[in-house]
Amino acid sequence: MSQLTSLLNDLLKEFSQQSSLMPNDLPKIQDMPNERESLANVINLLLKEGNVHHSDSWAAHMTPKTSPISILGQLIAASHNGNLLSPKLYPLMAEIEQQTLQYLCQLFGHQYGHFVAGSSYANLEALWQAKQSRLTDSPIVYAARSAHYSIIKACQILDLDLRYIASEHSEQLSIEALEHACKQHPPLAIIATVGTTTMGAIDPVSECISIAKRYDAWCHIDAAWGGALVLLPEHKSLFQSISKAHSVCFDPHKSWQQPKPASILLYQQPLSPILSEDSSYLEQSPMNSLPGSRGGELFLPLWLTLTHSGSDSLRQQTQQRLQQADLLVKRLEKESNWVVYPSNTGIVCFRPNKEIDLSPLIEQGVVSQAIINNEHVYRIVFASTHTQADALITVLKPYF
């Protein structure tokens, strides 16, 4: 570990000697190698470009600073590069994969799971599993309009009929509207979101699962953002409900400060093998899942984080992020007359009471824009433990 860290530091020192470069001056892909100096310059600038979200006022998107230990895990996975479709050849990596899966299954209360490159893939696969389950012949999928855009993409790919359910003012799916829709047209699946992308809202999960059960529908929980709450005792009842869903997805790369790609899809029923003569060269038949060939890139950084620092470190980081979000809400409510939209998942939206141009802060990665109830708002995301409420207030105060 120390040798890899030392090597990385030496490389960074070498690259840091370079200065500036314009996009049009990028080295070209060509037959002959480019000069080492020009490539070193690009690498240095890429590192600087990625450093933007290390600031204590960075809060525009779900892009946290990654920990050194997780970056080391990603480097080891790239160097290892084994294909776990042949697990007997890579017994140590295969055991690490299973250990990490078992930990997450136990944490979320599900029986099975596998890693995917992102929750867009997980949402697609969950609906694919719902379609294959043949619980019903209905092609209808219900979700709130605040559901992630990957849901509509998945439905288009799978030729399913996505129908939006009315939401409350807080972006939560309306249970009354869902019940009415199910009575009229029973669905194949119901999607509930734990931590909407815009304002971090949590749908009424328990009620969604109960309705899905009554209508023999699949219930999938998109917890890509809000799944980090699973480590907090105060949210125990929420995740007890989630454990009764057919499937749930979570993105450690969003709220557990892991490098991309790092996502998980968990489910209660095992996948069936794909029957194919073309896979006879493999030790085991591939499953009905989107990932095929895979190595440790999806899970080794997380496993190394958990074994090196312990799950309690992630719990403390989550608590810290939420505390900073709460502090920002209190400061905004006290020091400005803006309309503030808090959440339980670390996203804070606000709407100034007069026309204000915050485009400079958007360009700096301090805030992003969103729409809530047909109104334009600004959005702050506490994805990183480096993001501080005091630093954000300092930047926002001139606009009060």
Buried (B, 14 or more C-beta within 10 A) or exposed (E): EEEEBEEBEEEEEEBEEBEEBEEEEBBEEEEEEEEEEBBBBBBBBEEEEEEEBEBBBBBBBBBBBBBEBBBBBBBBBEEBEBBBBBBEEBEEBBEBBEBBBEBBBEBBBBEBBBBBBBBBBBBBBBBBBBBEBEBBEBBBBBBBEBBBEBBBBBBEEBEBEBEBBEBBEBBBBBBEBBBEBBEEEBBBBBBBBBBBBBBBBBBBBBBBBBBBBEBEBBBBBBBBBBBBBBBBEEBEEBBEBBBBBBBBBBBBBBBBBBBBBBBBBBBBEEBEEEEEEEBEEBEEEBBEBBBEEBBBBBBBBBBBBBBBBEBEBBBBBBBBBBEBBBBBBEBBBEEBEBBBBBBBBBBBBBBBEEEEEBEEBBEBBBBBEBEBEEEEBBBBBBBBBBBBBEBBBEBBEEBE
